[in-house]
Amino acid sequence: MPAIVEFPTLVQEMLAEYGALFANEPARQHLGEYLTGLLVAERKTVRGINSEFAETTDQSCLNRWMTAADWDATALNDQRLGMLQKRPETRYAKRGVIPLDNVLVAHTGDMIQDAGEFWDHAEKRYLIAHDYLIANYVCPSGKHYPLEFRRFRKREDSEMAGTVFKDHTELFQELVDWVVAHDIPGTFVFDRYFTHASNLNHLNAKDRDYVGALKANRKLINHGQVILASALAASLPPADRKVMTFNGERQYYFTQTLRIPDVDHRVRIVFLWKHRADQEPFLMLVTNRTQWEITRILDAYDHRWAGTETFHRDGKQQLGMAACQLRDAHSQTRHMYLVFLVYSHIMSHLRHARAQNWAGIRLQTVGEACRAALRETLAKTLEWALQHSQQGWSLAQIKTHLALP
């Protein structure tokens, strides 16, 4: 796009809220440049972001700001979460949901610290990627945003770096402990990969609600007998399956309180079928809240998609979550927190009762917000060009200033 002459309104708002965390005006300028680039740049690398601006320093300055400048990404994340608590629609609530999942963030090349070769189940191929575990938050309003993350490092990489290897279970429990330490209310939800005795016991010991998906081969203890979850579901006659309507769709369910081997507390199991006579359930859930109504269990787990997959998609497709090519883990961490910041600020603008002046429309999605910011930025560039044309600048001068061909 034509060179940027002014930060979009979204970025100006973020600079007003977070600029004081940075020591001087050049650092705040780089913050504005990077946030603008995440929103509107065609290539969301340091070089690509730097090249979008009409007046800028060499890209090495922005590079050093990301790699070596003295600013605290953790403090930035803490202030972001604090700002979200000032708005009713993004505030923590007892009925909030905390989805916890991992995501592969693919990279080009294998020289980036902590990146490794991982199997992507969605694409059915190996990727050079970071493997992030992310705790998200879904508010009762439906708005959602990331809380905190941990980056998985393969055992051989940990040994080479002389650090302690932590598997996915340890990282999962670290995120749980982080949420508890920050006194963030809500129900933890997660997929089948994380539903095992160690995680369930850890959550229950913290007196935290959870709802997890259950593998078909998970062993259960029913009336003193060990049985696979799939076998127990198959033993239930269609007549025992109760009908309910959830999210406008008719479903059939059966629920029972029982025990799971090595799990130190009683749990409630939920089997769900699309049709009463189906042979196999399409979903099996487990929760430590044995007295909850079926709709509350399903409602909590239903928010897992919004709190994980939606952020993963928009973070990658719209905000350059996978675009950072800086090699050290320190810079990659800063990049991730800056993506968190842009995503959260956009989320606070979505689904307002009226159109934002700078956007011209009522924003419904992150993609719409990015496109609106791009239109606003382009309009400011055109306005700048028109003003300078009226002041006597030639077309050649304008094109040269804006680095246009």
NUDRENVEX-56693 format. One line per 4 residues: number of its first residue (from 0); their letters; for each residue x, y, z of C-alpha. Coordinates in pm, 1 decimal, m for minus. Example, Ala and Ser with C-alpha at 12.3 -4.5 7.8 and 13.67 -1.06 7.14 Angstrom:
% NUDRENVEX-56693
0> as> 1230.0:m450.0:780.0 ~ 1367.0:m106.0:714.0
***
This chain:
% NUDRENVEX-56693
0> mpai> 0.0:0.0:0.0 ~ 112.0:365.6:m28.7 ~ 348.3:469.7:250.5 ~ 190.3:538.7:588.4
4> vefp> 204.5:900.2:704.6 ~ 3.3:869.6:1027.9 ~ m81.9:591.6:1270.7 ~ m441.5:461.8:1249.1
8> tlvq> m681.8:550.7:1530.6 ~ m657.6:205.3:1688.3 ~ m281.6:246.4:1726.3 ~ m310.4:601.7:1858.8
12> emla> m546.7:468.1:2126.9 ~ m298.1:196.4:2223.1 ~ m12.6:447.1:2237.7 ~ m217.0:663.1:2473.9
16> eyga> m283.2:365.2:2701.9 ~ 54.9:189.5:2692.4 ~ 308.5:448.8:2578.4 ~ 412.7:533.4:2936.4
20> lfan> 565.6:185.3:2968.0 ~ 836.7:292.6:2722.3 ~ 1127.0:512.9:2820.4 ~ 1133.1:770.8:2542.1
24> epar> 963.8:898.4:2229.4 ~ 1170.4:690.8:1983.7 ~ 1066.5:373.7:2169.5 ~ 701.6:481.5:2158.8
28> qhlg> 740.4:557.9:1787.7 ~ 867.3:205.2:1727.7 ~ 577.0:67.0:1931.4 ~ 336.0:257.7:1707.6
32> eylt> 511.3:136.7:1393.8 ~ 506.0:m226.7:1499.2 ~ 141.0:m221.1:1607.6 ~ 44.6:m46.9:1282.4
36> gllv> 232.5:m309.0:1086.2 ~ 53.1:m594.2:1261.9 ~ m275.4:m431.3:1163.9 ~ m217.6:m327.3:803.0
40> aerk> 123.5:m423.1:663.5 ~ 127.7:m662.5:370.3 ~ 438.3:m833.6:511.8 ~ 437.7:m833.3:890.4
44> tvrg> 811.2:m883.8:938.0 ~ 1037.7:m613.0:1080.6 ~ 1159.4:m525.6:730.2 ~ 808.7:m538.1:585.7
48> inse> 664.5:m318.8:860.7 ~ 944.9:m63.7:837.1 ~ 901.8:m31.6:460.5 ~ 536.3:74.5:494.7
52> faet> 616.5:419.3:638.6 ~ 689.7:736.5:446.5 ~ 925.9:869.9:711.6 ~ 1118.5:613.8:909.2
56> tdqs> 1462.9:514.2:1030.0 ~ 1659.0:219.3:895.9 ~ 1488.2:m113.1:964.9 ~ 1778.5:m206.3:1196.1
60> clnr> 1642.0:45.5:1449.6 ~ 1307.2:m133.6:1466.8 ~ 1496.8:m462.6:1478.4 ~ 1701.7:m346.5:1778.1
64> wmta> 1384.7:m222.8:1948.5 ~ 1246.6:m576.8:1926.7 ~ 1568.5:m757.4:2016.1 ~ 1772.1:m537.7:2251.7
68> adwd> 1580.5:m231.8:2374.1 ~ 1498.9:m217.1:2744.8 ~ 1123.5:m267.7:2774.5 ~ 922.9:m520.3:2972.0
72> atal> 686.0:m738.4:2768.0 ~ 542.0:m895.2:3084.4 ~ 451.9:m551.8:3222.9 ~ 287.4:m470.8:2889.0
76> ndqr> 79.6:m788.6:2911.2 ~ m18.0:m717.4:3272.2 ~ m134.0:m366.6:3182.4 ~ m328.8:m501.6:2883.1
80> lgml> m520.4:m740.4:3107.6 ~ m575.7:m463.0:3360.8 ~ m718.9:m234.2:3092.0 ~ m959.7:m507.6:2983.4
84> qkrp> m1098.8:m521.0:3338.5 ~ m1210.3:m157.1:3308.8 ~ m1470.4:m247.0:3044.7 ~ m1781.3:m442.9:3151.8
88> etry> m1791.7:m651.8:2834.1 ~ m1430.3:m772.1:2870.3 ~ m1416.5:m801.0:3249.7 ~ m1349.5:m1131.0:3426.8
92> akrg> m1662.1:m1299.9:3564.0 ~ m1747.5:m1610.4:3763.4 ~ m1924.1:m1755.2:3458.4 ~ m1626.8:m1682.4:3236.2
96> vipl> m1451.0:m1966.0:3052.8 ~ m1075.9:m2028.9:3028.4 ~ m997.2:m2242.5:2720.9 ~ m650.2:m2391.8:2723.6
100> dnvl> m500.3:m2540.2:2406.9 ~ m183.2:m2559.9:2203.7 ~ m126.0:m2427.5:1851.6 ~ 151.2:m2464.3:1596.3
104> vaht> 282.4:m2134.4:1460.6 ~ 472.5:m2216.9:1141.7 ~ 793.7:m2038.9:1044.4 ~ 1012.8:m2022.7:735.3
108> gdmi> 1353.5:m2176.1:804.3 ~ 1480.4:m2365.6:1106.5 ~ 1718.1:m2110.5:1264.8 ~ 1456.8:m1955.1:1495.0
112> qdag> 1515.8:m2043.8:1859.8 ~ 1274.7:m2304.2:2005.2 ~ 1126.2:m2377.0:1661.7 ~ 1123.1:m2744.1:1568.3
116> efwd> 965.6:m3000.0:1340.9 ~ 611.6:m3084.7:1452.0 ~ 334.5:m3291.2:1300.6 ~ 33.4:m3077.5:1207.0
120> haek> m280.7:m3289.7:1240.6 ~ m489.9:m3041.9:1041.9 ~ m254.6:m3021.9:741.9 ~ m133.0:m3384.6:775.0
124> ryli> 232.4:m3289.1:736.3 ~ 536.4:m3184.3:934.5 ~ 597.7:m2813.3:989.6 ~ 887.8:m2605.3:1117.6
128> ahdy> 702.2:m2423.7:1391.2 ~ 674.0:m2303.9:1746.5 ~ 438.0:m2504.0:1964.1 ~ 253.4:m2261.2:2192.2
132> lian> 22.1:m2345.7:2481.3 ~ m215.0:m2052.7:2529.1 ~ m465.3:m1976.0:2803.2 ~ m753.8:m1764.9:2669.7
136> yvcp> m1051.8:m1597.4:2833.7 ~ m1412.5:m1594.5:2711.1 ~ m1637.0:m1339.8:2885.3 ~ m2012.8:m1386.3:2938.0
140> sgkh> m2054.3:m1111.7:2675.1 ~ m1894.2:m1343.5:2418.2 ~ m1582.0:m1130.3:2382.1 ~ m1257.1:m1319.5:2422.3
144> yple> m883.4:m1262.7:2433.6 ~ m557.7:m1444.0:2519.9 ~ m429.5:m1436.1:2876.1 ~ m82.7:m1592.2:2880.9
148> frrf> 125.0:m1849.3:2695.8 ~ 407.1:m2098.0:2728.7 ~ 633.3:m2207.3:2443.6 ~ 717.9:m2577.5:2422.6
152> rkre> 1083.8:m2665.1:2370.2 ~ 1180.9:m3012.1:2254.2 ~ 1383.8:m3226.7:2491.6 ~ 1698.0:m3224.0:2274.8
156> dsem> 1682.2:m2844.7:2243.1 ~ 1643.2:m2807.6:2619.7 ~ 1940.6:m3033.8:2681.8 ~ 2155.6:m2840.9:2432.8
160> agtv> 2057.4:m2511.5:2598.9 ~ 2116.6:m2649.8:2947.9 ~ 1758.0:m2584.1:3057.9 ~ 1505.4:m2811.6:3226.0
164> fkdh> 1277.7:m2989.6:2979.0 ~ 905.1:m2932.9:3039.0 ~ 645.7:m3144.6:2864.5 ~ 295.1:m3032.3:2768.9
168> telf> 152.5:m3144.6:3102.9 ~ 397.2:m2930.7:3300.0 ~ 332.4:m2629.9:3077.1 ~ m45.0:m2681.8:3103.5
172> qelv> m20.6:m2685.2:3482.1 ~ 206.1:m2379.8:3481.4 ~ m64.6:m2188.0:3296.3 ~ m327.7:m2312.5:3540.9
176> dwvv> m110.9:m2192.1:3830.2 ~ m60.7:m1855.9:3655.5 ~ m437.7:m1810.4:3622.8 ~ m491.7:m1907.3:3988.1
180> ahdi> m212.8:m1675.4:4106.5 ~ m375.9:m1387.7:3917.7 ~ m712.0:m1470.9:4078.9 ~ m887.5:m1500.0:3742.4
184> pgtf> m1230.8:m1664.6:3780.9 ~ m1386.8:m1905.5:3534.0 ~ m1414.3:m2264.6:3417.3 ~ m1117.5:m2432.3:3248.8
188> vfdr> m1202.4:m2616.7:2927.5 ~ m971.0:m2826.3:2710.9 ~ m964.3:m3101.1:2449.5 ~ m894.3:m3473.7:2483.0
192> yfth> m516.1:m3437.6:2465.9 ~ m508.0:m3260.2:2801.6 ~ m778.7:m3470.0:2971.1 ~ m576.9:m3708.0:3186.8
196> asnl> m543.6:m3780.8:3555.9 ~ m250.9:m3549.1:3630.0 ~ m423.8:m3240.3:3487.6 ~ m763.9:m3324.6:3635.2
200> nhln> m614.1:m3377.3:3980.0 ~ m413.9:m3055.7:3952.2 ~ m721.3:m2850.1:3865.6 ~ m937.9:m3010.4:4132.1
204> akdr> m668.8:m2953.7:4396.7 ~ m688.0:m2583.5:4311.0 ~ m1067.6:m2602.4:4358.1 ~ m1120.2:m2491.6:3998.8
208> dyvg> m1406.9:m2597.2:3772.3 ~ m1316.5:m2785.7:3457.2 ~ m1484.2:m2944.7:3155.3 ~ m1270.6:m3158.4:2928.0
212> alka> m1333.2:m3378.2:2626.2 ~ m1281.8:m3750.4:2685.2 ~ m1106.1:m4003.2:2462.3 ~ m1308.3:m4308.2:2356.8
216> nrkl> m1043.6:m4540.7:2503.8 ~ m1033.3:m4367.5:2841.7 ~ m1086.8:m4616.1:3125.5 ~ m1373.4:m4552.2:3365.6
220> inhg> m1481.3:m4725.0:3687.5 ~ m1851.4:m4809.4:3669.8 ~ m2007.6:m4997.3:3963.7 ~ m1663.1:m5122.5:4063.5
224> qvil> m1573.9:m5247.7:3714.5 ~ m1316.4:m5091.8:3481.9 ~ m1467.7:m5020.0:3140.2 ~ m1370.7:m4813.0:2837.5
228> asal> m1569.6:m4494.4:2782.8 ~ m1669.3:m4616.5:2436.5 ~ m1791.6:m4949.5:2579.0 ~ m1998.2:m4776.6:2846.7
232> aasl> m2156.0:m4552.0:2582.7 ~ m2235.2:m4853.9:2362.8 ~ m2404.3:m5030.5:2654.7 ~ m2657.9:m4750.6:2699.7
236> ppad> m2988.2:m4832.9:2526.5 ~ m3145.4:m4556.7:2313.9 ~ m3438.5:m4541.1:2556.3 ~ m3202.8:m4412.1:2828.7
240> rkvm> m3084.9:m4118.1:2618.2 ~ m3256.9:m3791.6:2706.8 ~ m3346.3:m3530.1:2447.7 ~ m3243.2:m3166.3:2473.6
244> tfng> m3205.1:m2862.0:2248.9 ~ m2871.1:m2682.7:2258.0 ~ m2776.3:m2391.7:2030.9 ~ m3093.4:m2456.3:1833.0
248> erqy> m3010.2:m2821.3:1761.1 ~ m3172.2:m3131.4:1903.7 ~ m2928.7:m3367.4:2074.1 ~ m2947.2:m3671.5:2297.4
252> yftq> m2744.6:m3718.2:2610.9 ~ m2674.4:m3946.5:2902.5 ~ m2486.5:m3841.1:3213.9 ~ m2348.2:m4034.5:3509.1
256> tlri> m2126.9:m3968.8:3811.8 ~ m1843.6:m4218.4:3852.3 ~ m1467.9:m4247.0:3895.1 ~ m1169.4:m4257.5:3662.1
260> pdvd> m857.6:m4461.2:3752.7 ~ m587.9:m4243.1:3916.3 ~ m825.4:m3946.1:3938.9 ~ m864.8:m3859.9:4307.8
264> hrvr> m1218.5:m3719.9:4288.9 ~ m1555.3:m3819.0:4149.4 ~ m1644.1:m3683.2:3806.7 ~ m1951.8:m3649.2:3592.0
268> ivfl> m1941.5:m3803.8:3244.8 ~ m2160.0:m3675.3:2960.4 ~ m2225.5:m3870.1:2639.0 ~ m2379.2:m3683.5:2343.6
272> wkhr> m2544.2:m3827.5:2030.4 ~ m2684.6:m3641.1:1731.1 ~ m2965.3:m3898.8:1696.0 ~ m3118.7:m4122.4:1959.3
276> adqe> m3026.4:m4447.8:1780.6 ~ m2669.0:m4352.9:1683.4 ~ m2415.3:m4624.7:1756.3 ~ m2142.1:m4392.5:1888.8
280> pflm> m2156.8:m4056.7:2068.8 ~ m2008.5:m3763.0:1879.7 ~ m1869.0:m3614.5:2200.8 ~ m1784.5:m3731.4:2552.0
284> lvtn> m1715.4:m3482.0:2830.3 ~ m1594.5:m3496.4:3190.1 ~ m1628.5:m3239.4:3468.8 ~ m1550.0:m3223.6:3838.5
288> rtqw> m1871.2:m3030.9:3902.5 ~ m2101.3:m3328.4:3946.5 ~ m2404.9:m3114.9:4038.0 ~ m2400.0:m2891.5:3731.8
292> eitr> m2691.6:m2901.1:3491.0 ~ m2621.5:m3044.7:3147.5 ~ m2668.1:m2706.1:2977.3 ~ m2403.5:m2543.3:3196.0
296> ilda> m2153.6:m2817.9:3111.7 ~ m2220.8:m2788.6:2739.2 ~ m2220.9:m2410.0:2744.4 ~ m1877.0:m2403.4:2907.8
300> ydhr> m1726.4:m2649.0:2661.2 ~ m1893.7:m2477.1:2365.6 ~ m1682.9:m2167.8:2435.1 ~ m1362.1:m2364.2:2375.8
304> wagt> m1384.5:m2298.3:2002.2 ~ m1424.2:m1921.0:2035.9 ~ m1148.8:m1899.6:2291.7 ~ m891.2:m2102.6:2098.5
308> etfh> m956.3:m2162.4:1729.9 ~ m1090.2:m1812.6:1660.8 ~ m786.4:m1646.5:1813.8 ~ m548.1:m1891.8:1646.6
312> rdgk> m705.5:m1820.4:1305.9 ~ m721.7:m1442.3:1335.8 ~ m381.0:m1419.6:1500.0 ~ m222.0:m1602.9:1207.1
316> qqlg> m430.1:m1473.2:916.9 ~ m486.6:m1112.3:1021.4 ~ m223.6:m1007.7:1276.4 ~ 100.3:m1177.4:1171.5
320> maac> 135.5:m1416.6:1464.3 ~ 351.3:m1644.2:1247.6 ~ 526.5:m1369.3:1050.5 ~ 804.4:m1275.4:1292.3
324> qlrd> 1142.7:m1388.9:1156.9 ~ 1357.4:m1267.8:1447.5 ~ 1566.7:m1561.3:1558.5 ~ 1593.3:m1532.8:1936.5
328> ahsq> 1321.4:m1651.6:2174.0 ~ 1322.8:m1318.0:2360.9 ~ 1209.9:m1131.8:2046.5 ~ 955.2:m1397.6:1956.4
332> trhm> 804.6:m1358.2:2304.3 ~ 779.2:m981.7:2257.6 ~ 615.7:m1033.9:1919.1 ~ 356.9:m1266.8:2070.7
336> ylvf> 264.6:m1019.1:2345.7 ~ 226.7:m742.3:2085.9 ~ m8.8:m964.1:1884.5 ~ m203.5:m1023.4:2208.6
340> lvys> m224.8:m646.2:2257.7 ~ m358.6:m568.8:1909.7 ~ m606.5:m855.8:1922.1 ~ m742.3:m750.8:2262.8
344> hims> m776.1:m386.1:2162.3 ~ m965.2:m481.9:1847.7 ~ m1190.2:m710.7:2051.1 ~ m1288.5:m418.1:2274.0
348> hlrh> m1413.4:m236.9:1960.0 ~ m1621.2:m519.4:1813.9 ~ m2001.9:m533.2:1812.5 ~ m2059.3:m184.1:1948.7
352> araq> m2407.5:m37.0:1918.3 ~ m2292.5:214.5:1659.3 ~ m2023.4:245.4:1395.2 ~ m1683.2:379.7:1497.2
356> nwag> m1610.8:712.7:1328.5 ~ m1273.6:595.2:1199.3 ~ m1416.2:263.1:1070.8 ~ m1739.7:382.2:913.5
360> irlq> m1913.6:51.6:995.2 ~ m2013.0:m152.0:1298.2 ~ m1721.6:m390.0:1333.5 ~ m1809.3:m757.1:1377.3
364> tvge> m1478.3:m938.4:1318.9 ~ m1105.0:m890.3:1360.2 ~ m1066.7:m902.1:982.6 ~ m1316.1:m617.1:939.3
368> acra> m1123.6:m409.4:1193.4 ~ m794.4:m465.3:1008.6 ~ m950.5:m371.2:676.0 ~ m1109.3:m61.7:828.8
372> alre> m771.2:43.7:971.8 ~ m617.1:m7.9:627.3 ~ m885.4:211.3:464.8 ~ m832.7:480.4:726.8
376> tlak> m455.2:471.3:674.3 ~ m493.4:492.4:296.5 ~ m732.9:787.1:333.8 ~ m478.0:971.3:548.8
380> tlew> m207.3:909.6:288.9 ~ m431.0:1042.1:9.6 ~ m523.2:1345.0:220.0 ~ m153.1:1411.4:284.5
384> alqh> m76.3:1385.6:m88.7 ~ m361.4:1623.7:m176.8 ~ m251.8:1880.5:81.3 ~ 107.6:1875.7:m39.6
388> sqqg> m5.3:1898.0:m401.1 ~ m198.1:2213.4:m311.7 ~ 117.6:2345.2:m140.5 ~ 307.7:2313.7:m465.9
392> wsla> 468.6:1972.1:m442.5 ~ 503.9:1800.5:m778.3 ~ 374.3:1450.6:m841.8 ~ 734.7:1328.9:m861.2
396> qikt> 813.2:1481.3:m520.0 ~ 505.0:1323.2:m361.8 ~ 583.3:981.4:m511.5 ~ 943.6:1001.8:m396.3
400> hlal> 843.2:1096.9:m40.4 ~ 596.9:808.4:m27.7 ~ 844.3:565.7:m187.7 ~ 601.1:492.3:m470.4
404> p> 718.7:359.7:m809.1
***
